[in-house]
Amino acid sequence: MSTPLTVSRIRGRRTAARRADSGDARDRLTPAVRGILDQFHLDEVASHLLRRAHFAAEDLFAREFADESLTPRQKAALVIVYQQPGLNQNALADRLFMDRNTVAEMVKRLVSGGLLRRASAKDDHRAYQLFLGTGGADVLNRIMPRDAGVEARILERLPEEYRPLFVKCLRMLVVPAAGRERDAG
């Protein structure tokens, strides 16, 4: 029969484990892994660089549109709904490549702020169609003339002749092969 763990016994085990782990555990690495790590340069890792580039782009957008309290995803939602009025939330989530629950929360905020308008779908009263609200039109009127400048500043560190290639490479990373064939035509 085992003895029940009390809070003091659990704390004692945690303290002992911390003492055992307080040293450098590099000696536990295999020679093969040590060789990999010795040659590893984080500033050459594509996923790390993409994440940093993403944060830099987000920061630039936030600074440029600080007066709007708008995120890049919210701007994208407004643009998509403008381009496809009557779209439902699930279709919007698909086009944004975002989780449906996250999009539902975002739509709720955009509707409450008057940026989007929601109406019952004609063919399915359980679903909603989305339309640009008057506040959304006002926001797009203010931000879209400046948006191209933000996009240009995101790419300005690249030589001008590489910018289209860089965007093409990003699309190749995110668009499935079947979509790339369609986009090439």
N, CA and C atoms as a LAMMPS dump frame, in Angstrom:
ITEM: TIMESTEP
0
ITEM: NUMBER OF ATOMS
555
ITEM: BOX BOUNDS ff ff ff
-5.0000000000000000e+02 5.0000000000000000e+02
-5.0000000000000000e+02 5.0000000000000000e+02
-5.0000000000000000e+02 5.0000000000000000e+02
ITEM: ATOMS id mol type element x y z
1 1 1 N 0.845 -1.17 0
2 1 2 C 0 0 0
3 1 3 C 0.892 1.235 0
4 2 1 N 0.595 2.176 -0.879
5 2 2 C 1.442 3.362 -0.963
6 2 3 C 0.961 4.43 0.001
7 3 1 N 1.904 5.255 0.403
8 3 2 C 1.599 6.348 1.311
9 3 3 C 1.093 7.522 0.491
10 4 1 N -0.008 8.169 0.929
11 4 2 C -0.515 9.307 0.157
12 4 3 C 0.507 10.451 0.161
13 5 1 N 0.558 11.149 -0.96
14 5 2 C 1.47 12.279 -1.06
15 5 3 C 0.853 13.487 -0.367
16 6 1 N 1.582 14.053 0.536
17 6 2 C 1.131 15.273 1.195
18 6 3 C 1.794 16.453 0.507
19 7 1 N 1.31 17.648 0.791
20 7 2 C 1.882 18.847 0.191
21 7 3 C 3.364 18.95 0.515
22 8 1 N 3.732 18.661 1.754
23 8 2 C 5.147 18.768 2.13
24 8 3 C 5.995 17.724 1.411
25 9 1 N 5.456 16.516 1.186
26 9 2 C 6.223 15.497 0.455
27 9 3 C 6.37 15.877 -1.013
28 10 1 N 5.315 16.466 -1.594
29 10 2 C 5.4 16.907 -2.991
30 10 3 C 6.437 18.017 -3.116
31 11 1 N 6.399 18.987 -2.193
32 11 2 C 7.382 20.077 -2.219
33 11 3 C 8.793 19.536 -2.054
34 12 1 N 8.956 18.548 -1.184
35 12 2 C 10.272 17.939 -0.978
36 12 3 C 10.791 17.282 -2.243
37 13 1 N 9.912 16.586 -2.956
38 13 2 C 10.314 15.95 -4.214
39 13 3 C 10.688 16.997 -5.259
40 14 1 N 9.912 18.089 -5.328
41 14 2 C 10.222 19.146 -6.293
42 14 3 C 11.57 19.782 -5.978
43 15 1 N 11.838 20.028 -4.699
44 15 2 C 13.101 20.626 -4.3
45 15 3 C 14.258 19.704 -4.661
46 16 1 N 14.12 18.407 -4.409
47 16 2 C 15.163 17.446 -4.747
48 16 3 C 15.38 17.401 -6.257
49 17 1 N 14.303 17.447 -7.03
50 17 2 C 14.419 17.428 -8.489
51 17 3 C 15.13 18.686 -8.984
52 18 1 N 14.812 19.841 -8.378
53 18 2 C 15.483 21.084 -8.773
54 18 3 C 16.967 21.014 -8.478
55 19 1 N 17.327 20.468 -7.336
56 19 2 C 18.745 20.345 -6.983
57 19 3 C 19.465 19.456 -7.993
58 20 1 N 18.809 18.361 -8.385
59 20 2 C 19.428 17.442 -9.339
60 20 3 C 19.569 18.086 -10.708
61 21 1 N 18.632 18.963 -11.082
62 21 2 C 18.657 19.599 -12.404
63 21 3 C 19.378 20.933 -12.416
64 22 1 N 19.91 21.383 -11.308
65 22 2 C 20.477 22.725 -11.268
66 22 3 C 21.789 22.826 -12.026
67 23 1 N 22.416 21.703 -12.372
68 23 2 C 23.664 21.737 -13.119
69 23 3 C 23.421 21.803 -14.605
70 24 1 N 24.498 21.849 -15.335
71 24 2 C 24.442 21.894 -16.783
72 24 3 C 24.275 20.469 -17.3
73 25 1 N 23.247 20.215 -18.077
74 25 2 C 22.947 18.867 -18.556
75 25 3 C 23.489 18.608 -19.958
76 26 1 N 24.389 19.454 -20.413
77 26 2 C 24.927 19.253 -21.761
78 26 3 C 25.636 17.903 -21.906
79 27 1 N 26.162 17.396 -20.816
80 27 2 C 26.855 16.107 -20.882
81 27 3 C 25.901 14.947 -21.192
82 28 1 N 24.608 15.19 -21.111
83 28 2 C 23.612 14.16 -21.43
84 28 3 C 23.326 14.104 -22.933
85 29 1 N 23.811 15.078 -23.686
86 29 2 C 23.568 15.105 -25.129
87 29 3 C 24.476 14.109 -25.835
88 30 1 N 23.922 13.496 -26.876
89 30 2 C 24.722 12.539 -27.655
90 30 3 C 25.741 13.311 -28.494
91 31 1 N 26.808 12.679 -28.906
92 31 2 C 27.787 13.348 -29.767
93 31 3 C 27.157 13.869 -31.07
94 32 1 N 26.221 13.113 -31.619
95 32 2 C 25.568 13.557 -32.859
96 32 3 C 24.799 14.858 -32.624
97 33 1 N 24.058 14.927 -31.525
98 33 2 C 23.286 16.134 -31.238
99 33 3 C 24.217 17.294 -30.922
100 34 1 N 25.311 17.035 -30.212
101 34 2 C 26.293 18.095 -29.941
102 34 3 C 26.837 18.659 -31.251
103 35 1 N 27.125 17.78 -32.199
104 35 2 C 27.617 18.236 -33.503
105 35 3 C 26.612 19.124 -34.215
106 36 1 N 25.345 18.735 -34.151
107 36 2 C 24.28 19.548 -34.763
108 36 3 C 24.211 20.905 -34.072
109 37 1 N 24.201 20.89 -32.749
110 37 2 C 24.078 22.136 -31.99
111 37 3 C 25.279 23.057 -32.179
112 38 1 N 26.454 22.492 -32.328
113 38 2 C 27.65 23.315 -32.527
114 38 3 C 27.616 24.047 -33.862
115 39 1 N 26.896 23.502 -34.832
116 39 2 C 26.777 24.134 -36.151
117 39 3 C 25.464 24.917 -36.324
118 40 1 N 24.631 24.936 -35.306
119 40 2 C 23.292 25.535 -35.377
120 40 3 C 23.38 27.054 -35.227
121 41 1 N 22.761 27.78 -36.151
122 41 2 C 22.716 29.244 -36.093
123 41 3 C 21.262 29.673 -36.236
124 42 1 N 20.702 30.184 -35.168
125 42 2 C 19.294 30.571 -35.154
126 42 3 C 18.979 31.593 -36.239
127 43 1 N 19.945 32.449 -36.548
128 43 2 C 19.703 33.474 -37.568
129 43 3 C 19.716 32.914 -38.997
130 44 1 N 19.802 31.588 -39.123
131 44 2 C 19.698 30.931 -40.427
132 44 3 C 18.498 29.986 -40.496
133 45 1 N 17.663 30.002 -39.462
134 45 2 C 16.511 29.101 -39.39
135 45 3 C 15.289 29.816 -39.969
136 46 1 N 14.749 29.265 -41.05
137 46 2 C 13.639 29.91 -41.767
138 46 3 C 12.451 30.181 -40.853
139 47 1 N 12.041 29.214 -40.05
140 47 2 C 10.853 29.42 -39.207
141 47 3 C 11.088 30.534 -38.189
142 48 1 N 12.275 30.622 -37.655
143 48 2 C 12.606 31.686 -36.698
144 48 3 C 12.591 33.05 -37.399
145 49 1 N 13.187 33.11 -38.582
146 49 2 C 13.221 34.373 -39.325
147 49 3 C 11.822 34.796 -39.768
148 50 1 N 11 33.827 -40.189
149 50 2 C 9.623 34.161 -40.569
150 50 3 C 8.849 34.72 -39.378
151 51 1 N 9.051 34.124 -38.206
152 51 2 C 8.368 34.619 -37.008
153 51 3 C 8.819 36.045 -36.696
154 52 1 N 10.112 36.298 -36.768
155 52 2 C 10.621 37.641 -36.495
156 52 3 C 10.113 38.642 -37.534
157 53 1 N 10.083 38.234 -38.8
158 53 2 C 9.567 39.112 -39.854
159 53 3 C 8.085 39.407 -39.628
160 54 1 N 7.349 38.396 -39.202
161 54 2 C 5.928 38.572 -38.891
162 54 3 C 5.753 39.609 -37.779
163 55 1 N 6.539 39.474 -36.713
164 55 2 C 6.435 40.438 -35.604
165 55 3 C 6.82 41.848 -36.053
166 56 1 N 7.828 41.959 -36.907
167 56 2 C 8.23 43.28 -37.407
168 56 3 C 7.103 43.901 -38.232
169 57 1 N 6.463 43.098 -39.082
170 57 2 C 5.352 43.602 -39.895
171 57 3 C 4.171 43.997 -39.01
172 58 1 N 3.869 43.178 -38
173 58 2 C 2.775 43.491 -37.072
174 58 3 C 3.061 44.793 -36.326
175 59 1 N 4.304 44.967 -35.904
176 59 2 C 4.692 46.17 -35.171
177 59 3 C 4.556 47.409 -36.052
178 60 1 N 4.99 47.312 -37.291
179 60 2 C 4.869 48.432 -38.225
180 60 3 C 3.402 48.79 -38.453
181 61 1 N 2.567 47.79 -38.647
182 61 2 C 1.134 48.021 -38.831
183 61 3 C 0.54 48.69 -37.593
184 62 1 N 0.884 48.176 -36.414
185 62 2 C 0.341 48.72 -35.159
186 62 3 C 0.75 50.18 -34.974
187 63 1 N 1.99 50.512 -35.304
188 63 2 C 2.434 51.903 -35.159
189 63 3 C 1.737 52.814 -36.157
190 64 1 N 1.606 52.359 -37.394
191 64 2 C 0.985 53.191 -38.428
192 64 3 C -0.499 53.434 -38.149
193 65 1 N -1.182 52.416 -37.633
194 65 2 C -2.62 52.522 -37.429
195 65 3 C -3.01 52.518 -35.956
196 66 1 N -2.124 53.013 -35.105
197 66 2 C -2.393 53.048 -33.657
198 66 3 C -3.669 53.824 -33.35
199 67 1 N -3.929 54.859 -34.115
200 67 2 C -5.126 55.677 -33.886
201 67 3 C -6.414 54.95 -34.263
202 68 1 N -6.309 53.838 -34.955
203 68 2 C -7.486 53.097 -35.405
204 68 3 C -7.847 51.926 -34.487
205 69 1 N -6.937 51.488 -33.635
206 69 2 C -7.168 50.3 -32.79
207 69 3 C -7.63 49.12 -33.647
208 70 1 N -6.894 48.861 -34.706
209 70 2 C -7.239 47.834 -35.673
210 70 3 C -6.059 46.894 -35.846
211 71 1 N -6.331 45.599 -35.924
212 71 2 C -5.269 44.622 -36.173
213 71 3 C -5.221 44.293 -37.663
214 72 1 N -4.11 43.743 -38.124
215 72 2 C -4.053 43.336 -39.538
216 72 3 C -5.128 42.313 -39.891
217 73 1 N -5.469 41.416 -38.969
218 73 2 C -6.509 40.43 -39.245
219 73 3 C -7.886 41.089 -39.353
220 74 1 N -8.135 42.097 -38.529
221 74 2 C -9.407 42.818 -38.63
222 74 3 C -9.489 43.565 -39.957
223 75 1 N -8.374 44.191 -40.372
224 75 2 C -8.353 44.867 -41.674
225 75 3 C -8.647 43.861 -42.77
226 76 1 N -8.002 42.696 -42.701
227 76 2 C -8.223 41.661 -43.718
228 76 3 C -9.693 41.229 -43.736
229 77 1 N -10.294 41.1 -42.563
230 77 2 C -11.713 40.712 -42.492
231 77 3 C -12.585 41.767 -43.153
232 78 1 N -12.31 43.032 -42.884
233 78 2 C -13.1 44.105 -43.504
234 78 3 C -12.947 44.084 -45.023
235 79 1 N -11.733 43.883 -45.501
236 79 2 C -11.488 43.847 -46.943
237 79 3 C -12.224 42.663 -47.577
238 80 1 N -12.118 41.498 -46.96
239 80 2 C -12.78 40.301 -47.515
240 80 3 C -14.295 40.484 -47.538
241 81 1 N -14.865 41.025 -46.462
242 81 2 C -16.318 41.231 -46.428
243 81 3 C -16.735 42.284 -47.451
244 82 1 N -15.918 43.315 -47.646
245 82 2 C -16.204 44.296 -48.706
246 82 3 C -16.224 43.596 -50.067
247 83 1 N -15.216 42.732 -50.31
248 83 2 C -15.097 42.077 -51.611
249 83 3 C -16.146 40.994 -51.828
250 84 1 N -16.639 40.405 -50.727
251 84 2 C -17.603 39.316 -50.832
252 84 3 C -18.758 39.55 -49.863
253 85 1 N -19.573 40.563 -50.112
254 85 2 C -20.68 40.854 -49.194
255 85 3 C -21.621 39.66 -49.08
256 86 1 N -22.086 39.398 -47.855
257 86 2 C -22.993 38.286 -47.614
258 86 3 C -22.268 37.005 -47.216
259 87 1 N -20.969 37.052 -47.159
260 87 2 C -20.158 35.909 -46.746
261 87 3 C -20.544 35.49 -45.336
262 88 1 N -20.518 34.182 -45.038
263 88 2 C -20.804 33.765 -43.665
264 88 3 C -19.494 33.672 -42.87
265 89 1 N -19.61 33.539 -41.55
266 89 2 C -18.433 33.529 -40.675
267 89 3 C -17.494 32.38 -40.972
268 90 1 N -18.017 31.205 -41.28
269 90 2 C -17.152 30.064 -41.575
270 90 3 C -16.34 30.315 -42.845
271 91 1 N -16.972 30.871 -43.85
272 91 2 C -16.254 31.183 -45.088
273 91 3 C -15.208 32.269 -44.829
274 92 1 N -15.533 33.232 -43.979
275 92 2 C -14.564 34.272 -43.626
276 92 3 C -13.362 33.644 -42.924
277 93 1 N -13.614 32.738 -41.99
278 93 2 C -12.525 32.056 -41.283
279 93 3 C -11.644 31.3 -42.274
280 94 1 N -12.261 30.63 -43.241
281 94 2 C -11.491 29.909 -44.253
282 94 3 C -10.609 30.856 -45.064
283 95 1 N -11.148 31.988 -45.449
284 95 2 C -10.384 32.937 -46.268
285 95 3 C -9.277 33.632 -45.472
286 96 1 N -9.489 33.771 -44.178
287 96 2 C -8.464 34.369 -43.317
288 96 3 C -7.444 33.338 -42.835
289 97 1 N -7.73 32.056 -43.06
290 97 2 C -6.893 30.96 -42.561
291 97 3 C -6.75 31.054 -41.047
292 98 1 N -7.893 31.258 -40.402
293 98 2 C -7.94 31.395 -38.946
294 98 3 C -8.958 30.42 -38.376
295 99 1 N -8.782 30.116 -37.111
296 99 2 C -9.696 29.261 -36.364
297 99 3 C -11.086 29.896 -36.33
298 100 1 N -12.121 29.092 -36.495
299 100 2 C -13.497 29.61 -36.551
300 100 3 C -13.924 30.28 -35.25
301 101 1 N -13.501 29.742 -34.11
302 101 2 C -13.863 30.373 -32.833
303 101 3 C -13.204 31.735 -32.685
304 102 1 N -11.972 31.851 -33.118
305 102 2 C -11.268 33.14 -33.063
306 102 3 C -11.96 34.152 -33.962
307 103 1 N -12.334 33.718 -35.161
308 103 2 C -13.025 34.609 -36.1
309 103 3 C -14.397 35.003 -35.543
310 104 1 N -15.084 34.073 -34.9
311 104 2 C -16.391 34.392 -34.318
312 104 3 C -16.252 35.499 -33.277
313 105 1 N -15.224 35.424 -32.439
314 105 2 C -14.989 36.476 -31.441
315 105 3 C -14.626 37.798 -32.103
316 106 1 N -13.792 37.733 -33.141
317 106 2 C -13.403 38.95 -33.848
318 106 3 C -14.618 39.584 -34.514
319 107 1 N -15.449 38.776 -35.156
320 107 2 C -16.653 39.295 -35.817
321 107 3 C -17.576 39.938 -34.783
322 108 1 N -17.709 39.302 -33.648
323 108 2 C -18.552 39.849 -32.575
324 108 3 C -18.081 41.255 -32.195
325 109 1 N -16.756 41.433 -32.048
326 109 2 C -16.216 42.76 -31.71
327 109 3 C -16.423 43.752 -32.853
328 110 1 N -16.211 43.298 -34.087
329 110 2 C -16.382 44.193 -35.233
330 110 3 C -17.84 44.606 -35.402
331 111 1 N -18.754 43.684 -35.133
332 111 2 C -20.186 44.008 -35.204
333 111 3 C -20.558 44.989 -34.091
334 112 1 N -20.077 44.732 -32.884
335 112 2 C -20.431 45.63 -31.768
336 112 3 C -19.845 47.026 -31.971
337 113 1 N -18.735 47.121 -32.719
338 113 2 C -18.141 48.425 -33.017
339 113 3 C -18.708 49.074 -34.261
340 114 1 N -19.663 48.417 -34.919
341 114 2 C -20.284 48.979 -36.116
342 114 3 C -19.444 48.838 -37.374
343 115 1 N -18.364 48.074 -37.313
344 115 2 C -17.51 47.91 -38.488
345 115 3 C -18.064 46.872 -39.454
346 116 1 N -18.75 45.875 -38.91
347 116 2 C -19.443 44.882 -39.721
348 116 3 C -20.907 44.863 -39.31
349 117 1 N -21.737 44.387 -40.227
350 117 2 C -23.154 44.19 -39.935
351 117 3 C -23.455 42.729 -40.208
352 118 1 N -24.233 42.136 -39.319
353 118 2 C -24.574 40.72 -39.43
354 118 3 C -26.077 40.62 -39.688
355 119 1 N -26.465 39.766 -40.633
356 119 2 C -27.879 39.551 -40.938
357 119 3 C -28.117 38.052 -41.076
358 120 1 N -29.294 37.61 -40.712
359 120 2 C -29.632 36.194 -40.869
360 120 3 C -29.558 35.821 -42.337
361 121 1 N -28.987 34.665 -42.59
362 121 2 C -28.884 34.179 -43.968
363 121 3 C -30.273 33.842 -44.49
364 122 1 N -30.507 34.131 -45.738
365 122 2 C -31.823 33.888 -46.327
366 122 3 C -32.156 32.398 -46.383
367 123 1 N -31.16 31.572 -46.658
368 123 2 C -31.402 30.143 -46.827
369 123 3 C -31.177 29.326 -45.557
370 124 1 N -30.57 29.924 -44.516
371 124 2 C -30.297 29.198 -43.266
372 124 3 C -30.36 30.203 -42.116
373 125 1 N -31.46 30.188 -41.396
374 125 2 C -31.657 31.191 -40.334
375 125 3 C -30.762 30.948 -39.118
376 126 1 N -30.027 29.847 -39.114
377 126 2 C -29.063 29.619 -38.035
378 126 3 C -27.729 30.286 -38.348
379 127 1 N -27.511 30.631 -39.612
380 127 2 C -26.245 31.233 -40.052
381 127 3 C -26.433 32.724 -40.269
382 128 1 N -25.329 33.438 -40.265
383 128 2 C -25.335 34.877 -40.493
384 128 3 C -24.54 35.21 -41.745
385 129 1 N -25.005 36.225 -42.44
386 129 2 C -24.252 36.8 -43.535
387 129 3 C -23.597 38.069 -43.003
388 130 1 N -22.417 38.367 -43.498
389 130 2 C -21.685 39.537 -43.039
390 130 3 C -21.637 40.595 -44.13
391 131 1 N -21.804 41.833 -43.693
392 131 2 C -21.752 42.977 -44.588
393 131 3 C -20.912 44.064 -43.931
394 132 1 N -20.33 44.906 -44.746
395 132 2 C -19.551 46.022 -44.23
396 132 3 C -20.486 47.008 -43.544
397 133 1 N -20.152 47.376 -42.32
398 133 2 C -20.931 48.371 -41.594
399 133 3 C -20.442 49.768 -41.925
400 134 1 N -21.208 50.772 -41.534
401 134 2 C -20.797 52.156 -41.831
402 134 3 C -19.468 52.488 -41.154
403 135 1 N -19.266 51.981 -39.942
404 135 2 C -17.991 52.205 -39.268
405 135 3 C -16.841 51.527 -40.007
406 136 1 N -17.105 50.361 -40.578
407 136 2 C -16.085 49.66 -41.348
408 136 3 C -15.717 50.414 -42.611
409 137 1 N -16.731 50.987 -43.269
410 137 2 C -16.464 51.801 -44.463
411 137 3 C -15.618 53.011 -44.086
412 138 1 N -15.94 53.637 -42.949
413 138 2 C -15.162 54.793 -42.493
414 138 3 C -13.711 54.408 -42.208
415 139 1 N -13.523 53.266 -41.553
416 139 2 C -12.164 52.8 -41.243
417 139 3 C -11.402 52.509 -42.537
418 140 1 N -12.03 51.803 -43.467
419 140 2 C -11.355 51.501 -44.73
420 140 3 C -11.01 52.783 -45.494
421 141 1 N -11.905 53.775 -45.451
422 141 2 C -11.608 55.06 -46.093
423 141 3 C -10.366 55.71 -45.485
424 142 1 N -10.168 55.527 -44.194
425 142 2 C -9.011 56.158 -43.53
426 142 3 C -7.726 55.359 -43.718
427 143 1 N -7.816 54.022 -43.679
428 143 2 C -6.573 53.236 -43.656
429 143 3 C -6.074 52.789 -45.023
430 144 1 N -6.954 52.504 -45.954
431 144 2 C -6.496 51.916 -47.213
432 144 3 C -5.568 52.832 -48.011
433 145 1 N -5.772 54.142 -48.013
434 145 2 C -4.79 54.98 -48.721
435 145 3 C -3.382 54.882 -48.111
436 146 1 N -3.272 54.593 -46.84
437 146 2 C -1.968 54.477 -46.173
438 146 3 C -1.444 53.046 -46.181
439 147 1 N -2.297 52.064 -46.43
440 147 2 C -1.927 50.658 -46.317
441 147 3 C -0.829 50.268 -47.299
442 148 1 N -0.89 50.755 -48.52
443 148 2 C 0.141 50.414 -49.51
444 148 3 C 1.51 50.892 -49.031
445 149 1 N 1.561 52.029 -48.354
446 149 2 C 2.821 52.529 -47.807
447 149 3 C 3.374 51.616 -46.733
448 150 1 N 2.497 51.07 -45.911
449 150 2 C 2.925 50.123 -44.871
450 150 3 C 3.495 48.876 -45.529
451 151 1 N 2.805 48.355 -46.516
452 151 2 C 3.29 47.167 -47.215
453 151 3 C 4.634 47.442 -47.881
454 152 1 N 4.799 48.613 -48.452
455 152 2 C 6.08 48.969 -49.075
456 152 3 C 7.192 49.044 -48.026
457 153 1 N 6.885 49.593 -46.857
458 153 2 C 7.897 49.692 -45.797
459 153 3 C 8.281 48.316 -45.256
460 154 1 N 7.356 47.379 -45.276
461 154 2 C 7.684 46.019 -44.829
462 154 3 C 8.783 45.436 -45.713
463 155 1 N 8.733 45.726 -47.003
464 155 2 C 9.675 45.15 -47.958
465 155 3 C 10.871 46.046 -48.274
466 156 1 N 10.92 47.249 -47.724
467 156 2 C 11.929 48.222 -48.151
468 156 3 C 13.37 47.799 -47.89
469 157 1 N 13.618 46.887 -46.988
470 157 2 C 15.002 46.438 -46.736
471 157 3 C 15.511 45.509 -47.832
472 158 1 N 14.595 44.995 -48.627
473 158 2 C 14.985 44.121 -49.737
474 158 3 C 15.304 44.976 -50.959
475 159 1 N 16.273 44.55 -51.763
476 159 2 C 16.482 45.258 -53.031
477 159 3 C 15.186 45.21 -53.847
478 160 1 N 14.894 46.283 -54.535
479 160 2 C 13.617 46.406 -55.246
480 160 3 C 13.341 45.221 -56.177
481 161 1 N 14.375 44.718 -56.845
482 161 2 C 14.168 43.624 -57.796
483 161 3 C 13.85 42.3 -57.092
484 162 1 N 14.135 42.174 -55.785
485 162 2 C 13.852 40.934 -55.045
486 162 3 C 12.46 40.929 -54.423
487 163 1 N 11.827 42.075 -54.314
488 163 2 C 10.542 42.157 -53.604
489 163 3 C 9.476 41.262 -54.207
490 164 1 N 9.246 41.307 -55.539
491 164 2 C 8.227 40.395 -56.096
492 164 3 C 8.596 38.921 -55.908
493 165 1 N 9.884 38.599 -56.007
494 165 2 C 10.325 37.224 -55.809
495 165 3 C 10.087 36.787 -54.364
496 166 1 N 10.36 37.676 -53.407
497 166 2 C 10.139 37.358 -52.002
498 166 3 C 8.661 37.05 -51.752
499 167 1 N 7.774 37.886 -52.259
500 167 2 C 6.333 37.665 -52.086
501 167 3 C 5.922 36.362 -52.775
502 168 1 N 6.486 36.094 -53.963
503 168 2 C 6.187 34.843 -54.662
504 168 3 C 6.638 33.645 -53.83
505 169 1 N 7.803 33.728 -53.214
506 169 2 C 8.305 32.635 -52.371
507 169 3 C 7.414 32.438 -51.149
508 170 1 N 6.969 33.518 -50.538
509 170 2 C 6.054 33.397 -49.399
510 170 3 C 4.768 32.702 -49.83
511 171 1 N 4.242 33.082 -50.98
512 171 2 C 3.022 32.436 -51.478
513 171 3 C 3.253 30.953 -51.722
514 172 1 N 4.44 30.6 -52.214
515 172 2 C 4.755 29.192 -52.447
516 172 3 C 4.762 28.414 -51.131
517 173 1 N 5.146 29.075 -50.049
518 173 2 C 5.147 28.417 -48.75
519 173 3 C 3.742 28.199 -48.199
520 174 1 N 2.814 29.092 -48.531
521 174 2 C 1.499 29.016 -47.896
522 174 3 C 0.378 28.528 -48.799
523 175 1 N 0.536 28.604 -50.107
524 175 2 C -0.513 28.172 -51.026
525 175 3 C -0.237 26.724 -51.422
526 176 1 N -1.237 25.845 -51.286
527 176 2 C -1.042 24.449 -51.715
528 176 3 C -0.635 24.379 -53.176
529 177 1 N 0.04 23.323 -53.569
530 177 2 C 0.541 23.172 -54.931
531 177 3 C -0.565 23.362 -55.963
532 178 1 N -1.767 22.834 -55.732
533 178 2 C -2.871 22.977 -56.685
534 178 3 C -3.235 24.438 -56.863
535 179 1 N -3.199 25.214 -55.788
536 179 2 C -3.511 26.638 -55.872
537 179 3 C -2.442 27.401 -56.617
538 180 1 N -1.184 26.975 -56.492
539 180 2 C -0.091 27.639 -57.198
540 180 3 C -0.247 27.486 -58.7
541 181 1 N -0.663 26.293 -59.127
542 181 2 C -0.869 26.074 -60.564
543 181 3 C -1.962 26.99 -61.078
544 182 1 N -3.033 27.151 -60.307
545 182 2 C -4.145 28.012 -60.689
546 182 3 C -3.689 29.472 -60.749
547 183 1 N -2.865 29.893 -59.742
548 183 2 C -2.414 31.28 -59.661
549 183 3 C -1.425 31.621 -60.782
550 184 1 N -0.715 30.637 -61.304
551 184 2 C 0.289 30.902 -62.333
552 184 3 C -0.343 31.256 -63.669
553 185 1 N -1.579 30.821 -63.883
554 185 2 C -2.236 31.035 -65.176
555 185 3 C -2.885 32.346 -65.341
